[in-house]
């Protein structure tokens, strides 16, 4: 019962936050701005969104190919088609359950290619570490481009929060979260020390993670691995930038604004499962800084909000369709048994 409740809260709280942001930003718009928002949807150039989707799909192809370099170092000659399907299934599952994508990728690869779960999972976590470095480099570059707008960013965020420094109900959430984290860590330590099976499973996962991290450093295709990493993040940014061509008013946004919006949207996806509500809100909030203020007032331009939603729909729709298709295609696949 407690496990089921925890699962419901883990999914329900982020989704509820996303829907709250949808309603919050929509209510901030004046009636004329609401009409402008829907008009922006109607006037969108859907051809450019299709181009953006294709670019995003190419980034997933590159990610699947890059993954094979890590697996090859561990002695697994994985077929590209199975690495691709496992990657897309991971994205699909991440939309349904928080952090389920990494485990799903490893399970699919274990079933299709006989790659031990711990090793597959370790390479996936190693990939995540590399991508975190990539995101940090992009965020750092973006910050340099925004030096002259930092005060404006702070003022915009303060206006969004209404100038409140604490939670609306006065609850000291930071201490509560810290205490909960400490108690959770203590419970995990006790569980590991008292349950041999849990301890053995943890040791297996840590060994797999270490193997995955070493595969990044010692892969024989290190140059190609780095090249694919650069390509993946370049395609991410390109997909986002092409989306600006789909909304007429967004073509005036400078490259610095596109990069700032990209980082804001990425943060939104990290904060809330699938980025629902948060991704469009964050993108619109930041991109609006680079454009003339709305004629009717407010923090967010309706066309910027429309852009955020269009980009979110394009990315999420692609993952649902292609990820669901991959899930169907790998259901019957099993690696041949070793003689």
VEXDREN-2710 file (C-alpha; in Angstrom, 1 decimal):
% VEXDREN-2710
k/r/px/py/pz
1/UNK/0.0/0.0/0.0
2/UNK/2.8/2.4/1.0
3/UNK/4.7/1.5/-2.2
4/UNK/1.7/2.1/-4.4
5/UNK/1.0/5.5/-2.6
6/UNK/4.7/6.5/-3.1
7/UNK/4.4/5.6/-6.8
8/UNK/1.2/7.7/-7.2
9/UNK/2.8/10.7/-5.5
10/UNK/6.0/10.4/-7.5
11/UNK/4.0/10.6/-10.7
12/UNK/1.1/12.7/-9.6
13/UNK/3.0/15.6/-7.9
14/UNK/5.1/16.5/-11.0
15/UNK/2.1/16.2/-13.3
16/UNK/-0.1/18.3/-11.0
17/UNK/2.7/20.9/-11.0
18/UNK/2.8/20.9/-14.8
19/UNK/-1.0/21.3/-15.1
20/UNK/-0.9/24.1/-12.5
21/UNK/1.6/26.0/-14.6
22/UNK/-0.5/25.6/-17.6
23/UNK/-3.5/27.1/-15.9
24/UNK/-1.4/29.7/-14.1
25/UNK/0.2/31.1/-17.3
26/UNK/-3.1/30.9/-19.2
27/UNK/-4.9/32.9/-16.6
28/UNK/-2.2/35.6/-16.6
29/UNK/-3.1/36.4/-20.2
30/UNK/-5.7/39.0/-21.0
31/UNK/-8.7/37.8/-23.2
32/UNK/-7.0/39.5/-26.2
33/UNK/-3.8/37.6/-25.5
34/UNK/-5.6/34.3/-25.1
35/UNK/-7.0/34.9/-28.6
36/UNK/-3.5/35.7/-29.8
37/UNK/-2.2/32.4/-28.4
38/UNK/-4.7/30.3/-30.3
39/UNK/-4.2/32.4/-33.4
40/UNK/-0.4/31.7/-33.1
41/UNK/-1.3/28.0/-33.1
42/UNK/-3.4/28.3/-36.2
43/UNK/-0.8/30.4/-38.0
44/UNK/2.1/28.0/-37.1
45/UNK/4.2/26.7/-40.0
46/UNK/3.9/23.0/-39.3
47/UNK/6.5/22.2/-42.0
48/UNK/9.2/23.7/-39.9
49/UNK/8.1/21.6/-37.0
50/UNK/8.3/18.5/-39.1
51/UNK/11.9/19.5/-40.0
52/UNK/12.6/20.0/-36.2
53/UNK/11.2/16.5/-35.5
54/UNK/13.5/14.9/-38.1
55/UNK/16.5/16.7/-36.6
56/UNK/15.5/15.4/-33.2
57/UNK/15.1/11.9/-34.5
58/UNK/18.6/12.1/-36.0
59/UNK/20.0/12.9/-32.5
60/UNK/18.5/9.7/-31.1
61/UNK/20.0/7.7/-34.0
62/UNK/23.4/9.3/-33.0
63/UNK/22.8/8.5/-29.4
64/UNK/22.1/4.8/-30.2
65/UNK/25.3/4.6/-32.3
66/UNK/27.4/6.2/-29.6
67/UNK/26.1/3.8/-27.0
68/UNK/27.6/0.9/-29.1
69/UNK/31.1/2.2/-28.5
70/UNK/30.8/1.8/-24.8
71/UNK/29.3/-1.6/-25.1
72/UNK/32.0/-2.7/-27.5
73/UNK/34.6/-1.9/-24.9
74/UNK/32.9/-4.3/-22.6
75/UNK/33.0/-7.0/-25.2
76/UNK/29.5/-6.7/-26.6
77/UNK/29.1/-6.4/-30.4
78/UNK/25.5/-4.9/-30.3
79/UNK/23.5/-4.5/-33.4
80/UNK/22.6/-0.9/-34.1
81/UNK/18.9/-1.7/-34.6
82/UNK/18.6/-3.1/-31.1
83/UNK/20.6/-0.3/-29.6
84/UNK/18.2/2.2/-31.3
85/UNK/15.0/0.4/-30.2
86/UNK/16.3/0.2/-26.6
87/UNK/17.1/3.9/-26.7
88/UNK/13.6/4.8/-28.0
89/UNK/11.9/2.5/-25.5
90/UNK/13.9/4.3/-22.8
91/UNK/12.6/7.7/-23.9
92/UNK/9.0/6.3/-24.1
93/UNK/9.1/4.8/-20.6
94/UNK/10.5/8.0/-19.1
95/UNK/7.3/9.7/-20.2
96/UNK/5.3/7.2/-18.1
97/UNK/7.4/6.7/-15.0
98/UNK/10.1/8.8/-13.5
99/UNK/13.6/7.4/-14.2
100/UNK/12.2/4.2/-15.7
101/UNK/13.9/4.9/-19.0
102/UNK/17.4/3.9/-18.0
103/UNK/16.3/0.6/-16.5
104/UNK/14.1/-0.1/-19.5
105/UNK/17.0/0.5/-22.0
106/UNK/19.1/-2.0/-20.1
107/UNK/16.3/-4.6/-19.9
108/UNK/15.6/-4.4/-23.6
109/UNK/19.3/-4.8/-24.5
110/UNK/19.7/-7.7/-22.1
111/UNK/16.7/-9.4/-23.8
112/UNK/17.8/-8.7/-27.3
113/UNK/21.6/-8.9/-27.1
114/UNK/22.4/-10.8/-23.9
115/UNK/24.1/-7.8/-22.4
116/UNK/24.1/-8.2/-18.5
117/UNK/21.7/-5.7/-17.0
118/UNK/24.4/-4.2/-14.6
119/UNK/26.8/-3.5/-17.5
120/UNK/24.1/-2.1/-19.8
121/UNK/22.8/0.1/-16.9
122/UNK/26.3/1.2/-16.1
123/UNK/27.0/2.4/-19.6
124/UNK/23.7/4.3/-19.6
125/UNK/24.6/6.1/-16.4
126/UNK/28.1/6.8/-17.9
127/UNK/26.3/8.4/-20.9
128/UNK/24.3/10.5/-18.5
129/UNK/27.4/11.8/-16.8
130/UNK/28.9/12.7/-20.2
131/UNK/25.7/14.5/-21.2
132/UNK/25.6/16.4/-17.9
133/UNK/29.0/17.8/-18.8
134/UNK/27.7/18.7/-22.3
135/UNK/24.7/20.5/-20.8
136/UNK/27.0/22.3/-18.3
137/UNK/29.2/23.5/-21.2
138/UNK/26.2/24.8/-23.1
139/UNK/24.7/26.5/-20.0
140/UNK/28.1/28.1/-19.3
141/UNK/28.4/29.4/-22.8
142/UNK/24.8/30.7/-22.6
143/UNK/25.5/32.4/-19.4
144/UNK/28.5/34.3/-21.0
145/UNK/26.1/35.4/-23.8
146/UNK/23.6/36.7/-21.2
147/UNK/25.9/38.7/-18.9
148/UNK/24.1/41.9/-19.8
149/UNK/20.7/40.4/-19.1
150/UNK/21.3/38.8/-15.7
151/UNK/19.6/41.6/-13.8
152/UNK/16.6/41.3/-16.1
153/UNK/16.4/37.6/-15.6
154/UNK/16.4/38.0/-11.8
155/UNK/13.7/40.6/-12.0
156/UNK/11.6/38.4/-14.3
157/UNK/11.9/35.4/-12.0
158/UNK/11.0/37.6/-8.9
159/UNK/8.0/38.9/-10.8
160/UNK/6.9/35.3/-11.6
161/UNK/7.1/34.4/-7.9
162/UNK/5.2/37.5/-6.9
163/UNK/8.1/38.6/-4.7
164/UNK/7.4/35.9/-2.2
165/UNK/10.5/34.4/-0.6
166/UNK/8.9/31.4/1.1
167/UNK/6.2/28.9/0.3
168/UNK/2.6/30.2/0.0
169/UNK/1.4/28.4/3.1
170/UNK/4.5/29.3/5.2
171/UNK/5.8/25.8/5.4
172/UNK/9.6/25.6/5.7
173/UNK/10.0/23.2/2.8
174/UNK/13.8/23.3/2.6
175/UNK/14.4/21.9/6.1
176/UNK/11.6/19.3/5.6
177/UNK/13.2/18.1/2.4
178/UNK/16.6/17.9/4.0
179/UNK/15.3/15.9/6.9
180/UNK/13.4/13.6/4.6
181/UNK/16.6/13.1/2.6
182/UNK/18.6/12.2/5.6
183/UNK/16.0/9.7/6.9
184/UNK/15.8/8.1/3.4
185/UNK/19.6/7.8/3.3
186/UNK/19.7/6.2/6.8
187/UNK/16.9/3.7/5.8
188/UNK/18.9/2.7/2.7
189/UNK/22.1/2.2/4.8
190/UNK/20.2/0.0/7.3
191/UNK/18.6/-2.0/4.5
192/UNK/22.0/-2.6/2.8
193/UNK/23.7/-3.7/6.1
194/UNK/20.9/-6.1/7.2
195/UNK/19.8/-7.6/3.9
196/UNK/22.6/-9.7/2.1
197/UNK/20.5/-10.0/-1.1
198/UNK/20.2/-6.2/-1.3
199/UNK/23.9/-5.7/-0.5
200/UNK/24.8/-8.2/-3.3
201/UNK/22.5/-6.5/-5.8
202/UNK/23.9/-3.0/-4.9
203/UNK/27.5/-4.4/-5.3
204/UNK/26.5/-5.8/-8.8
205/UNK/25.1/-2.4/-9.8
206/UNK/28.1/-0.5/-8.6
207/UNK/30.4/-2.9/-10.5
208/UNK/28.4/-2.4/-13.6
209/UNK/28.5/1.4/-13.2
210/UNK/32.2/1.4/-12.7
211/UNK/32.6/-0.8/-15.9
212/UNK/30.4/1.8/-17.8
213/UNK/32.5/4.7/-16.6
214/UNK/35.7/3.0/-17.5
215/UNK/34.3/2.3/-21.0
216/UNK/34.0/6.0/-21.6
217/UNK/37.6/6.6/-20.7
218/UNK/39.1/3.6/-22.4
219/UNK/36.8/3.0/-25.4
220/UNK/38.9/2.3/-28.6
221/UNK/36.6/4.7/-30.5
222/UNK/37.1/7.7/-28.1
223/UNK/37.3/10.2/-31.0
224/UNK/34.1/9.0/-32.5
225/UNK/32.4/8.9/-29.1
226/UNK/33.3/12.6/-28.6
227/UNK/32.2/13.4/-32.1
228/UNK/28.8/11.8/-31.6
229/UNK/28.4/13.7/-28.2
230/UNK/29.0/17.0/-30.0
231/UNK/26.6/15.9/-32.8
232/UNK/23.9/14.9/-30.3
233/UNK/23.9/18.3/-28.5
234/UNK/24.2/20.2/-31.8
235/UNK/21.2/18.5/-33.1
236/UNK/19.3/19.2/-29.9
237/UNK/20.0/22.9/-30.2
238/UNK/19.3/22.8/-34.0
239/UNK/15.9/21.2/-33.4
240/UNK/15.1/23.9/-30.9
241/UNK/16.3/26.7/-33.1
242/UNK/14.4/25.4/-36.2
243/UNK/11.2/25.5/-34.1
244/UNK/11.5/29.3/-33.9
245/UNK/10.8/29.4/-37.6
246/UNK/7.4/27.9/-37.1
247/UNK/6.1/31.0/-35.3
248/UNK/6.4/34.3/-37.2
249/UNK/7.0/36.5/-34.2
250/UNK/9.8/34.3/-32.9
251/UNK/12.1/34.8/-35.9
252/UNK/13.3/38.0/-34.4
253/UNK/14.8/36.3/-31.3
254/UNK/18.7/36.5/-31.4
255/UNK/20.9/33.4/-31.1
256/UNK/21.6/34.3/-27.4
257/UNK/17.8/34.2/-26.7
258/UNK/17.5/30.8/-28.5
259/UNK/20.3/29.4/-26.3
260/UNK/18.8/30.8/-23.2
261/UNK/15.4/29.3/-24.1
262/UNK/17.0/26.0/-24.8
263/UNK/18.6/25.8/-21.4
264/UNK/15.4/26.9/-19.7
265/UNK/13.4/24.3/-21.5
266/UNK/16.0/21.6/-20.6
267/UNK/15.7/22.6/-16.9
268/UNK/11.9/22.3/-17.2
269/UNK/12.2/18.7/-18.4
270/UNK/14.5/17.8/-15.6
271/UNK/12.2/19.3/-13.0
272/UNK/8.9/17.8/-14.1
273/UNK/8.4/14.4/-15.7
274/UNK/8.1/15.0/-19.5
275/UNK/8.2/18.7/-19.0
276/UNK/4.4/19.1/-19.3
277/UNK/3.4/22.7/-18.5
278/UNK/6.9/23.6/-17.2
279/UNK/8.7/23.3/-20.5
280/UNK/6.5/25.8/-22.4
281/UNK/6.3/28.1/-19.4
282/UNK/10.1/28.3/-18.9
283/UNK/10.7/28.7/-22.6
284/UNK/8.1/31.5/-23.0
285/UNK/9.3/33.2/-19.8
286/UNK/12.9/33.5/-21.0
287/UNK/12.3/34.0/-24.7
288/UNK/9.9/36.9/-24.0
289/UNK/12.8/38.9/-22.5
290/UNK/14.3/39.2/-25.9
291/UNK/11.2/40.6/-27.5
292/UNK/9.1/43.8/-27.1
293/UNK/6.8/43.6/-24.1
294/UNK/3.2/42.4/-24.7
295/UNK/1.0/45.3/-25.7
296/UNK/-1.6/44.2/-23.0
297/UNK/1.1/43.8/-20.3
298/UNK/2.2/40.7/-18.5
299/UNK/5.4/38.7/-18.3
300/UNK/4.9/36.3/-21.3
301/UNK/4.1/37.0/-24.9
302/UNK/1.4/34.8/-26.3
303/UNK/3.5/33.8/-29.4
304/UNK/6.4/32.8/-27.1
305/UNK/4.0/30.6/-25.1
306/UNK/2.7/29.1/-28.3
307/UNK/6.3/28.4/-29.4
308/UNK/6.9/26.6/-26.1
309/UNK/3.9/24.4/-26.5
310/UNK/4.6/23.7/-30.2
311/UNK/8.2/22.6/-29.4
312/UNK/6.9/20.5/-26.5
313/UNK/4.3/18.8/-28.6
314/UNK/6.8/18.1/-31.4
315/UNK/9.3/16.5/-29.1
316/UNK/6.8/14.6/-26.9
317/UNK/4.8/13.4/-29.9
318/UNK/7.9/12.1/-31.6
319/UNK/8.9/10.1/-28.5
320/UNK/5.4/8.7/-28.0
321/UNK/5.1/7.5/-31.6
322/UNK/8.6/6.3/-32.3
323/UNK/9.2/5.0/-28.8
324/UNK/5.8/3.2/-28.8
325/UNK/6.7/1.7/-32.2
326/UNK/10.1/0.5/-30.9
327/UNK/8.4/-1.1/-27.9
328/UNK/6.1/-3.1/-30.2
329/UNK/9.0/-4.2/-32.4
330/UNK/11.2/-5.5/-29.6
331/UNK/8.5/-7.3/-27.7
332/UNK/9.2/-10.6/-29.5
333/UNK/13.0/-10.2/-29.8
334/UNK/15.2/-12.5/-27.8
335/UNK/18.9/-13.0/-28.1
336/UNK/20.0/-16.5/-29.2
337/UNK/21.0/-18.6/-26.3
338/UNK/24.7/-19.3/-26.0
339/UNK/25.7/-22.9/-26.8
END
